[in-house]
Structures are given as C-alpha cells and as structure tokens.
C-alpha cells in the first residue's frame, strides 16, 4: 500500500458551541481522486481549509509527505504544493483574467511580463479558455469564472518548484451551475488529473450527485463531525450504510436529521 501524501490524525475543530470535526482521520494518496461528501454543515469545507493550511485545527496532527505540519501554511516550508479552488472562484474583480491567473508569478517571481503571459495562456488553453486574458471577471459566465480559477490553481512557478501544485482541493466546484456547465467542469477536473502540467491528485467537496459519481474514485462521508463511511464510488448504490443510502436517495426519513 502506498503511503499517504496527506494524512490527518484525530483532527477536531469547534466553532462556538458547534463541534464541526470530532477526531477525524483522513488520508489522501498520490494519484487519488477523493470525494468528501455529507449533509451541509458537517465540516467538509473546514477539512479542505485545514489541509490547505489556511485554518488550524483545535487538536490533532497533520502530516504532509510524512512530515508533521506545525502552524499554518505561512509558518513553515511546505513539502507539497497544494492548490485550493474556492466555491465562488474568488477572482479579483479589478484584475484581468491574465493578472488573476498569473497572480502568484507577478507577486513571487522575477519572470518577465511576457513570460508570465505565455505561461498564463498555456493554463487557459488547458481549461478550454484560450485568448481571454484581457477580459475581466465580470465579463465571464459563472462556468468560465470557475475554469479561470482552475487555471490559477494549477499555475506553476518555473523559478521555484516548491510553489508548483501537486494536490488540488476543490470546494463545491459545480455549485450554482446548470447541468451542462456542471458537466463541462466535471470533465475538466478529470482532464486536468491526466494532463501534464495539470494535477494528478485531488480532493473534492460536493453535494451534486453527478459530480460525486463522475469526479471521484473514493468517497468519505462526513456526519456529526466524524467519517461515517469510506468506500469506492462504485459502491454507492449497494452499500448498506443507512446514512449514505439516505443521502443519495434524498429521503427525509433516516438517521440524518432534517433541519427546518
């Protein structure tokens, strides 16, 4: 068995009186497509932010390539490049697409503007959006903004290999999109996994049935702050776990409590 490249051990996180994560164990292996699912408010996005080093757990340990992480991402050298794709794309409205995608390089490299433009165009071509570098986010559809955020997440710095993303974390990448736009994004996530210069390992948080089935190989199901099930995506329709069955059937009857 391959060793995990990212491993969470007994991770807990509380916001106010709400214990979102309760001693969660989670591992991501090289080349894996991991889906993190469960009802709303069960800590899925919180886990992504903890993995990315943007949020510290209250307790527990995080290992990156076998090395324990201390503090947040800016507190030490990270042995693994991790890119996070936010749910709302999180583009800078005042910057062009080129400036958004090339933001890391403009801020943290000595590359010429022409070289950065060339690298940005390569990434835009990879996400199916060549030639839009001079547009602003407001001029793009929701699906296009999502793809631009993908291009930004996979942008590599040729001057510093440690900045190059090896793992992508997707937070609800198809939220708010129509079925056709969702399919485009789902296909792109799979394509980027296979492409040179893309990212071969990822974890994705989603509620959307088609996204779960088309982008994930392995699934972990979170509820009440704990991993309630861990299995392969092709086991979804035959698993006997009542929570998983209720989640995918959309039934209001079952162990998952319906709020409101």
Residue pairs with C-beta under 8 A, 6 or more apart in sequence:
2 29
2 30
3 29
3 66
4 27
4 28
4 29
4 63
5 28
5 29
5 30
5 64
5 65
5 80
5 166
5 167
5 201
6 27
6 28
6 51
6 62
6 63
6 64
6 80
6 82
6 167
7 26
7 27
7 28
7 62
7 63
8 24
8 25
8 26
8 27
8 47
8 50
8 51
8 60
8 61
8 62
8 63
9 25
9 60
9 61
9 62
9 63
10 23
10 24
10 25
10 59
10 60
10 61
11 21
11 23
11 24
11 25
11 26
11 47
11 50
11 57
11 59
11 60
11 61
11 62
12 19
12 21
12 22
12 23
12 24
12 57
12 58
12 59
12 60
12 225
13 19
13 20
13 21
13 43
13 46
13 50
13 55
13 57
13 58
14 20
14 58
18 41
19 225
20 41
20 42
20 43
20 46
20 225
21 43
21 46
21 47
21 50
21 57
21 225
22 224
22 225
22 226
23 60
23 226
24 43
24 47
24 60
24 222
24 225
24 226
24 227
25 227
26 47
26 220
26 227
28 34
28 51
28 167
28 201
28 203
29 201
30 200
30 201
31 200
31 201
32 201
32 202
32 203
32 217
32 218
33 190
33 193
33 201
33 202
33 204
33 215
33 216
33 217
33 218
34 202
34 203
34 204
34 216
34 217
34 218
34 219
34 220
35 203
35 204
35 205
35 206
35 212
35 215
35 216
35 218
35 219
35 220
35 233
36 44
36 47
36 48
36 203
36 204
36 205
36 219
36 220
36 222
37 44
37 205
37 206
37 207
37 212
37 219
37 220
37 221
37 222
37 247
38 44
38 221
38 222
38 223
38 228
38 247
39 223
39 247
39 256
40 207
42 222
42 223
42 224
42 225
43 222
43 225
44 205
44 222
45 87
45 171
45 172
45 205
46 55
47 205
47 222
48 84
48 169
48 171
48 203
48 205
49 55
49 84
50 56
50 57
50 62
51 62
51 82
51 169
51 203
52 73
52 82
52 84
52 169
53 69
53 72
53 73
53 74
53 78
53 82
54 72
54 73
54 84
55 72
56 71
56 72
61 68
62 68
62 69
63 69
64 78
64 79
64 80
65 79
65 80
67 79
69 76
69 78
70 76
73 82
77 162
78 162
80 166
80 167
81 162
81 163
81 164
81 165
81 166
81 167
82 165
82 166
82 167
82 168
82 169
83 153
83 154
83 165
83 167
83 168
83 169
83 199
84 153
84 168
84 169
84 171
85 146
85 149
85 150
85 153
85 168
85 169
85 170
85 171
85 173
86 149
86 171
87 171
87 172
87 173
87 175
89 137
89 145
89 146
89 148
89 149
90 149
91 100
91 137
91 145
91 148
91 149
91 152
92 99
92 100
92 103
92 137
93 136
93 137
93 138
94 136
95 103
95 136
96 133
96 134
96 135
96 136
97 120
97 124
97 129
97 132
97 133
97 134
97 135
97 136
97 137
97 140
97 148
98 116
98 117
98 120
98 133
98 134
99 106
100 137
100 148
100 152
101 120
101 123
101 124
101 133
101 148
101 151
101 152
101 155
102 116
102 117
102 119
102 120
102 155
103 152
104 152
104 155
104 157
104 163
105 111
105 116
105 119
105 155
105 157
106 116
108 157
108 160
108 163
109 116
109 157
109 158
109 159
109 160
110 159
111 119
111 158
111 159
117 133
119 155
119 156
119 158
120 133
120 151
120 155
121 130
121 131
121 133
122 197
123 151
123 152
123 154
123 155
123 197
124 130
124 131
124 132
124 133
124 148
124 151
126 151
126 154
126 192
126 195
126 197
126 198
127 147
127 148
127 150
127 151
127 188
127 192
128 147
128 184
128 188
129 144
129 147
129 148
129 151
132 140
132 144
132 148
137 145
137 148
140 148
141 181
142 176
142 177
142 181
143 177
143 181
143 184
143 185
146 173
146 174
146 177
146 185
147 184
147 185
147 188
150 173
150 188
150 189
150 192
153 165
153 168
153 199
154 165
154 168
154 192
154 197
154 198
154 199
155 165
156 163
156 164
156 165
156 197
157 163
157 164
165 199
166 199
166 200
166 201
167 199
167 201
167 202
167 203
168 192
168 199
168 201
168 202
168 203
169 202
169 203
169 204
170 189
170 202
170 203
170 204
170 205
170 206
170 215
171 205
172 205
172 206
172 207
173 185
173 189
173 204
173 206
173 211
174 181
174 182
174 185
174 186
174 206
174 208
174 210
174 211
175 206
175 207
175 208
177 185
179 210
182 208
182 210
182 211
183 210
183 214
185 211
186 210
186 211
186 214
186 215
187 214
189 202
189 204
189 215
190 214
190 215
191 198
192 198
192 199
193 199
193 200
193 201
193 202
194 200
204 211
204 215
204 216
206 212
206 215
209 248
212 219
212 233
212 236
213 233
213 236
216 233
217 232
217 233
218 230
218 231
218 232
218 233
219 229
219 230
219 231
219 232
219 233
219 236
220 227
220 229
220 230
221 227
221 228
221 229
221 230
221 241
221 243
221 244
221 247
222 228
223 243
223 256
228 241
228 243
228 244
229 239
229 241
229 243
229 244
231 239
236 244
236 248
237 248
239 245
242 254
242 255
243 254
243 255
243 256
245 254
246 253
246 254
246 255
246 256
247 256
252 258
